[in-house]
């Protein structure tokens, strides 16, 4: 009996001690854990940023920790030329942590970190790419002694809050719906040379209803969704819209020089199999595919606005090579799209236009690392569309990625369609109009350089009815007679009955203040006009002979290069 009382009193005493310890730890655990976390944060400065918080509260009964008024902000070592991050959050909640692991094994093990309604700001410098490269090259400082050697997190969850992207002091984009999940994160002290290593599982980020602010102030822009996932190596943009703030006349009045007014929407952009981790480690950025789906572009230019004679647009291959990021892109694709271009010529009352619907484009094996192999690298573009919803168009454009970047080649064809839909683009530019007629087939092939283009065209058509279009300045002409004469001398069919097909030489001088698309169109347009006029000045013997000569020249060039 006496032994039972001693055992009972002893048990009660032990229980009292345990309760006292729990009460003590419950009251002072905040102070016990604080130095462990602080010691790790002193050395863990992501990309030169500091991490601070006001207070830690620990609840031993539900194994949770609440970090109050936490923030990440740029450290003193960051210059104005580096990317900067600011995050402020009133409370960070850590669930299911193991206190004994902290005290005895110097390991912080946490189930989840939950961050609700943070205020996130990213500040880009004026030269973003240079800043990213400088951050990648920074060396980690020599560490001090840490009380914590390892942190393991099952998940980090960020939801709600505000996201803002700045360039210097200018707001570029904002969102009020952040969703971020990072899983299986392990930070571990390794050595003096590599003080904090890390591994992580899946990471996903989504931002919705993003407002984008154009620096010109001429557009309203929105993005419905930005989504990125490490597991799928996929980046997605959905619901992009770029809407001009002004109508066509008002927009042109705000320009100092000619420029395109762009009314654009894009259904979805997918960037697949992105090797982001390898790129951040200093290697080439590898991307499997960039797919742009459901692009709808309405492009307008007013040529009554003066042209900028100091503007010399780059070709697409030149712009691609100017990317400062080493890049290998396996596939570029545009699908299910529509492009409408309309242009108001100087002195014309109405704009000419051309519609390309069912527009698709493909390019493969694009890289700006042209010095790392022995093959000749090209930007090879294939495009398909319907012209004015009628004629099937196929175009192949080859632009070199090394050597003379302006030695380009273009070939293509247009299928059967009525002539009259072409009036919208031909009438304002060359003052002719088709009252009737049928395109049976058009085939062309030409090369071009920085100065001029040259090639051939076979333009087959029937029952052509041509009229000249009266200009406003031609008030005194008997325009009906001139138009009748033009139709009488125009070749109304190609081929003419019992004659061979008329094949013409095409070409034009390049206007170096204009872009590549205009250069290509002017070359094609020259072939249409030279076929229609009755003169044989530009007629060549035959397509097969011309193609054979072109192939021989190509073979000679290859032999010289070898």
C-alpha positions in Angstrom: 0.0 0.0 0.0 2.8 2.3 0.9 4.6 1.5 -2.4 1.4 2.3 -4.3 1.2 5.7 -2.6 4.8 6.5 -3.4 4.3 5.4 -7.0 1.1 7.5 -7.2 2.8 10.6 -5.8 5.8 10.1 -8.0 3.6 9.8 -11.1 1.7 12.9 -10.1 4.9 14.7 -9.6 6.2 13.6 -13.0 3.0 14.7 -14.6 3.2 18.0 -12.9 6.8 18.5 -14.2 5.7 17.5 -17.8 2.8 20.0 -17.5 5.1 22.7 -16.2 7.5 22.0 -19.1 4.7 22.2 -21.6 3.5 25.5 -20.0 7.0 26.8 -20.0 7.6 25.8 -23.6 4.2 27.1 -24.6 5.0 30.4 -23.1 8.7 30.6 -24.1 8.9 28.4 -27.3 8.7 31.6 -29.4 12.0 32.7 -27.8 13.5 29.2 -28.2 12.7 28.9 -31.9 13.4 32.6 -32.9 17.3 32.3 -32.8 17.2 29.1 -34.9 15.2 30.7 -37.7 17.1 34.0 -37.4 20.5 32.3 -37.8 19.4 30.7 -41.0 18.0 33.9 -42.4 21.2 35.7 -41.7 22.9 33.6 -44.4 20.0 32.8 -46.7 19.6 35.9 -48.8 17.9 34.9 -52.1 19.6 36.9 -54.9 20.9 39.5 -52.5 17.6 40.1 -50.7 17.0 40.3 -46.9 14.3 38.4 -45.0 12.9 39.9 -41.8 9.9 39.5 -39.5 8.5 41.2 -36.4 7.5 38.3 -34.2 7.2 34.5 -34.0 4.2 32.9 -32.2 4.3 29.1 -31.4 1.3 26.9 -30.6 2.6 23.5 -29.3 -0.9 22.0 -29.0 -1.6 22.2 -32.7 2.1 22.3 -33.7 1.9 25.5 -35.6 4.0 28.6 -35.9 2.9 32.1 -37.0 5.5 34.5 -38.2 4.0 38.0 -38.1 4.8 41.0 -40.4 7.3 39.1 -42.6 9.0 40.8 -45.5 11.6 40.3 -48.2 13.3 43.4 -49.6 16.5 44.2 -51.5 19.7 44.2 -49.6 22.3 47.0 -49.6 24.5 45.2 -52.1 21.9 45.4 -54.9 22.5 48.1 -57.4 19.9 49.9 -59.6 20.8 47.5 -62.5 19.5 44.3 -60.8 16.1 42.7 -60.5 14.6 43.4 -57.1 11.8 41.7 -55.2 9.6 43.1 -52.4 7.1 40.9 -50.5 5.1 42.0 -47.5 2.7 39.8 -45.6 0.9 40.2 -42.3 1.2 36.6 -41.2 2.9 33.4 -42.4 1.5 30.2 -40.9 3.7 27.1 -40.5 1.8 23.9 -39.7 2.8 20.5 -38.1 6.3 21.5 -37.2 8.6 19.3 -35.1 10.0 21.2 -32.1 12.2 18.4 -30.9 13.9 18.1 -34.3 14.8 21.8 -34.0 16.3 21.5 -30.5 18.1 18.2 -30.9 18.8 17.7 -34.6 19.0 21.3 -35.8 16.3 20.5 -38.4 13.2 22.4 -39.1 10.5 20.1 -40.5 7.2 21.7 -41.5 4.1 20.3 -43.2 2.9 23.5 -44.9 3.7 27.2 -45.1 0.6 29.1 -45.8 0.9 32.8 -47.0 -2.4 34.6 -47.5 -2.9 37.9 -49.3 0.7 39.0 -49.8 1.8 42.2 -51.5 4.3 41.1 -54.1 6.4 43.6 -56.2 9.0 42.8 -58.8 11.1 45.8 -60.0 12.9 45.3 -63.3 15.8 47.5 -64.2 16.0 49.3 -67.6 18.1 46.5 -69.0 16.4 43.3 -67.8 18.6 40.7 -69.5 21.8 42.1 -68.3 20.4 42.3 -64.8 19.4 38.6 -64.8 22.8 37.5 -66.1 24.5 39.6 -63.3 22.4 38.0 -60.6 23.2 34.5 -62.0 26.9 35.2 -61.8 26.9 36.5 -58.2 28.9 34.4 -55.6 27.4 33.3 -52.3 29.1 35.0 -49.3 31.1 33.0 -46.8 28.6 31.8 -44.2 28.6 32.3 -40.4 27.8 29.5 -38.1 24.2 28.4 -38.3 22.0 26.9 -35.6 19.8 25.2 -38.2 21.4 22.9 -40.8 18.3 21.8 -42.7 14.8 22.9 -43.4 12.2 20.6 -45.0 8.8 21.9 -46.2 6.1 19.7 -47.6 4.3 22.7 -49.3 4.4 26.4 -49.6 1.0 27.9 -50.5 0.5 31.5 -51.5 -3.0 32.8 -52.4 -4.8 36.0 -52.9 -2.9 39.3 -52.4 -1.5 41.7 -55.0 1.2 41.2 -57.6 2.8 44.2 -59.3 5.6 44.4 -61.9 7.6 47.5 -62.3 10.4 48.7 -64.6 12.2 51.2 -62.4 9.3 53.4 -61.2 6.9 52.6 -64.0 4.1 50.1 -63.3 4.0 47.4 -66.1 1.5 44.8 -64.9 -0.6 44.0 -61.9 -2.9 41.2 -60.6 -5.1 40.7 -57.6 -5.2 36.9 -57.8 -2.0 35.0 -56.9 -1.9 31.2 -56.6 1.5 29.6 -55.9 2.3 26.1 -54.7 5.8 24.7 -54.2 6.1 21.1 -52.9 8.8 19.0 -51.2 11.4 21.7 -50.6 14.6 20.8 -48.8 17.2 23.4 -47.8 20.4 21.9 -46.4 23.7 23.2 -45.2 26.4 21.5 -47.3 29.8 23.1 -47.0 31.7 26.4 -46.8 31.8 26.5 -50.7 28.1 25.7 -51.0 26.5 26.9 -47.7 22.9 26.2 -48.6 21.9 23.6 -51.2 18.3 22.8 -52.1 16.0 20.4 -53.8 12.3 20.8 -54.6 9.4 18.9 -56.2 6.6 20.5 -58.3 6.2 24.2 -58.4 3.2 25.9 -60.0 2.2 29.6 -60.3 -0.8 31.2 -61.7 -1.9 34.9 -62.0 -5.4 35.8 -63.2 -6.9 39.0 -64.5 -3.7 40.7 -65.2 -3.7 44.4 -66.2 -0.8 45.4 -68.5 0.1 49.0 -68.8 1.6 50.1 -72.2 4.4 52.6 -71.8 3.2 54.5 -74.8 -0.2 55.1 -73.2 -1.9 54.3 -76.5 -3.3 50.9 -75.5 -5.3 49.0 -72.9 -3.9 45.5 -72.4 -5.1 42.6 -70.4 -4.1 39.0 -69.8 -6.7 36.5 -68.5 -4.2 33.9 -67.2 -0.5 33.3 -66.7 0.3 29.8 -65.5 3.6 28.0 -65.1 4.3 24.5 -63.8 7.7 22.8 -63.1 6.1 19.3 -63.3 4.8 19.8 -66.9 7.7 22.2 -67.9 4.9 24.4 -69.3 4.2 28.1 -69.4 0.7 29.2 -70.5 -0.8 32.6 -71.4 -4.5 32.9 -72.1 -6.9 35.6 -73.1 -4.4 38.4 -74.1 -6.0 41.5 -75.5 -4.3 44.7 -76.8 -7.0 47.3 -77.5 -6.2 50.8 -78.9 -7.6 53.7 -76.7 -8.3 55.8 -79.8 -10.0 55.3 -83.1 -7.9 55.2 -86.3 -8.0 58.9 -87.0 -7.3 60.0 -83.4 -4.5 57.3 -83.1 -2.7 58.6 -86.2 -2.9 62.2 -84.9 -1.0 61.2 -81.8 1.9 59.7 -83.8 5.0 61.8 -84.7 5.8 59.3 -87.5 4.0 56.5 -89.3 3.4 53.4 -87.2 1.0 50.5 -87.0 -2.1 50.7 -84.9 -2.6 47.1 -83.5 -5.9 45.7 -82.3 -4.8 42.2 -81.2 -6.3 39.3 -79.3 -4.6 35.9 -78.6 -6.6 32.9 -77.3 -3.6 30.9 -75.9 0.2 30.8 -76.0 1.9 27.6 -74.8 5.7 27.4 -74.2 6.4 23.7 -73.7 9.3 21.8 -72.2 11.2 24.9 -70.9 14.6 24.1 -69.5 14.5 26.9 -67.0 16.7 25.2 -64.3 19.5 24.6 -66.8 19.3 28.2 -68.1 19.5 29.5 -64.5 22.6 27.3 -64.1 24.3 29.2 -67.0 23.4 26.8 -69.8 21.5 27.3 -73.1 17.7 27.9 -72.7 16.1 24.9 -74.4 12.4 25.1 -75.4 10.6 22.3 -77.2 7.7 24.3 -78.6 6.1 27.8 -78.7 2.5 27.6 -79.9 0.3 30.7 -80.5 -3.3 29.7 -81.0 -6.2 31.9 -82.2 -4.3 35.1 -83.0 -6.6 37.8 -84.3 -4.8 40.9 -85.5 -6.3 44.1 -87.1 -3.3 46.3 -88.2 -3.8 49.8 -89.6 -1.4 52.3 -91.0 -2.1 55.9 -92.0 0.4 57.0 -94.7 -0.7 60.7 -94.4 1.5 60.7 -91.2 5.1 61.5 -92.2 7.5 58.5 -92.5 10.5 58.3 -90.2 13.4 58.4 -92.6 15.8 57.6 -89.8 14.1 54.2 -89.1 15.7 51.2 -90.7 13.8 48.0 -89.6 15.6 44.8 -89.0 14.7 41.6 -90.8 13.2 38.9 -88.5 16.4 36.8 -88.5 18.4 39.9 -87.3 16.0 40.6 -84.5 16.1 36.9 -83.4 20.0 36.9 -83.3 19.9 40.1 -81.2 18.4 38.1 -78.3 20.9 38.1 -75.4 19.7 34.8 -74.1 21.3 31.7 -75.7 18.3 29.9 -77.1 17.4 26.6 -78.9 13.8 26.4 -80.0 12.6 23.2 -81.6 9.2 24.3 -83.0 7.4 27.6 -83.4 3.8 27.4 -84.5 0.9 29.8 -85.1 -2.5 28.2 -85.6 -6.1 29.0 -86.3 -5.4 32.7 -86.7 -6.4 35.8 -88.7 -4.5 38.8 -89.9 -6.3 41.9 -91.4 -4.0 44.7 -92.7 -5.5 48.0 -93.8 -3.5 51.0 -95.1 -4.7 54.5 -95.9 -2.5 55.8 -98.7 -1.6 59.5 -98.8 -4.3 61.4 -100.6 -6.7 58.4 -100.7 -10.2 58.7 -99.3 -10.5 55.1 -98.1 -8.0 52.5 -96.9 -6.9 49.5 -98.9 -7.0 46.2 -97.1 -6.0 42.5 -97.3 -7.4 39.7 -95.1 -5.5 36.5 -94.3 -7.8 34.1 -92.5 -7.1 30.4 -91.6 -3.6 31.7 -91.1 -1.0 29.2 -89.9 2.8 29.4 -89.6 5.6 27.0 -88.7 9.3 27.2 -88.1 11.7 24.5 -86.8 15.2 24.2 -85.3 15.8 27.9 -84.4 18.9 28.8 -82.5 21.1 31.9 -82.1 24.1 29.7 -81.2 25.2 29.7 -84.8 29.0 29.4 -84.1 28.7 26.1 -82.2 28.2 23.7 -85.2 29.3 23.2 -88.8 25.9 23.3 -90.5 24.4 26.4 -92.1 21.6 27.8 -89.9 18.5 29.3 -91.3 15.2 30.8 -90.1 12.8 28.7 -92.3 9.2 30.0 -92.2 6.3 28.2 -93.7 2.9 30.1 -93.9 -0.5 29.0 -95.1 -3.7 31.2 -95.3 -6.7 32.1 -97.4 -6.5 35.4 -99.1 -9.7 37.4 -98.7 -11.3 34.1 -97.6 -10.9 32.6 -101.0 -7.5 31.7 -102.6 -5.3 29.2 -100.7 -1.9 30.7 -100.1 1.3 28.9 -99.3 4.6 30.8 -98.8 8.1 29.6 -97.8 10.5 32.2 -96.6 14.2 31.4 -95.9 16.3 33.9 -93.8 20.0 33.0 -93.0 21.2 33.1 -89.4 24.8 33.5 -90.4 26.7 35.1 -93.3 24.9 37.8 -95.2 21.7 38.1 -93.1 19.9 40.0 -95.9 20.3 37.4 -98.6 16.8 35.9 -98.4 14.7 33.6 -100.6 10.9 33.5 -100.9 8.6 31.2 -102.9 4.9 30.4 -102.9 1.6 30.0 -104.6 -2.0 31.2 -104.5 -4.9 29.0 -105.6 -8.1 29.8 -107.5 -10.1 32.9 -106.5 -12.1 35.8 -107.9 -10.0 38.9 -109.0 -12.4 41.5 -107.4 -11.5 40.8 -103.7 -7.9 42.0 -104.5 -9.2 45.5 -105.3 -9.1 46.5 -101.7 -5.3 46.3 -101.7 -4.4 47.0 -105.3 -6.6 50.0 -106.0 -5.0 52.4 -103.5 -1.5 51.3 -104.3 -1.4 51.0 -108.2 -4.7 52.7 -109.2 -6.2 49.8 -111.1 -9.4 47.9 -110.4 -10.7 44.5 -111.5 -14.4 44.6 -112.5 -14.2 40.9 -113.2 -11.9 37.9 -113.8 -10.6 34.8 -112.2 -7.3 33.9 -110.7 -6.6 30.3 -111.8 -3.2 30.0 -110.1 -0.2 32.1 -109.1 3.3 30.7 -108.5 6.4 32.8 -107.7 10.0 32.4 -106.6 12.5 35.2 -105.9 15.7 36.1 -104.0 16.3 39.4 -102.4 19.0 41.4 -100.6 19.3 44.7 -98.9 19.0 46.6 -102.2 16.6 44.7 -104.6 14.7 41.5 -105.3 14.6 39.4 -108.4 12.8 36.3 -109.5 10.0 34.9 -111.7 6.2 34.6 -111.6 3.6 32.5 -113.4 0.3 34.3 -113.0 -2.6 32.4 -114.7 -6.0 34.1 -115.0 -9.0 34.4 -117.2 -11.7 36.8 -118.4 -9.9 39.8 -116.9 -11.8 43.2 -116.8 -9.5 46.0 -115.8 -10.3 49.7 -115.1 -8.0 52.5 -114.1 -9.0 54.3 -110.9 -9.4 58.1 -111.1 -7.4 60.1 -108.6 -8.8 63.2 -107.1 -6.2 65.4 -108.9 -7.3 64.0 -112.3 -10.5 66.0 -112.6 -10.1 67.1 -116.2 -9.3 63.8 -117.8 -11.9 61.9 -119.9 -11.5 59.0 -117.4 -14.1 56.7 -119.0 -12.2 56.7 -122.3 -8.8 56.1 -120.5 -10.3 53.3 -118.5 -11.8 51.7 -121.6 -8.5 52.0 -123.4 -6.7 50.3 -120.4 -9.0 47.4 -120.6 -8.6 47.1 -124.3 -4.8 46.8 -124.2 -4.6 44.7 -121.0 -4.1 41.0 -121.5 -7.4 39.5 -120.5 -6.2 35.9 -120.3 -3.0 34.1 -119.4 -2.3 31.9 -121.3 -3.8 33.6 -124.4 -5.5 31.1 -126.7 -2.9 29.1 -128.8 0.0 30.8 -127.1 2.4 29.7 -124.4 2.0 30.8 -120.8 3.4 34.2 -120.1 6.0 34.0 -117.3 7.6 37.3 -116.2 10.6 38.5 -114.3 9.6 40.1 -111.0 11.5 42.4 -108.7 11.6 45.8 -106.9 14.1 48.1 -105.2 13.9 48.0 -101.5 12.7 50.9 -99.5 15.0 50.6 -96.5 12.7 52.6 -94.2 10.0 49.8 -94.6 9.7 46.3 -93.2 10.2 42.9 -94.7 6.5 42.1 -95.4 6.1 45.3 -97.5 9.3 44.3 -99.4 7.8 40.9 -100.2 4.4 42.3 -101.2 5.9 44.9 -103.6 7.9 42.1 -105.3 4.7 40.0 -105.8 2.7 43.0 -106.9 5.3 43.8 -109.6 4.8 40.4 -111.2 1.0 40.8 -111.3 1.3 44.2 -113.1 4.0 42.9 -115.6 1.8 39.9 -116.5 -1.3 42.0 -117.2 0.4 44.7 -119.4 0.8 43.7 -123.1 4.5 44.5 -123.2 7.0 41.6 -123.5 9.7 43.6 -121.8 9.7 41.4 -118.6 8.7 38.1 -120.2 11.1 35.2 -119.8 11.4 32.0 -121.9 10.0 29.6 -119.3 9.8 28.6 -115.7 11.6 25.4 -116.0 14.7 26.9 -117.7 14.8 29.7 -115.1 14.5 27.3 -112.2 17.3 25.2 -113.7 19.6 28.2 -113.9 18.7 29.1 -110.4 19.5 25.5 -109.2 22.8 25.5 -111.0 23.8 28.8 -109.3 22.8 27.4 -106.0 24.9 24.3 -106.5 27.9 26.4 -107.6 27.5 28.5 -104.4 27.5 25.3 -102.2 30.6 24.0 -103.9 32.4 27.3 -103.3 31.4 27.2 -99.7 32.6 23.7 -99.2 
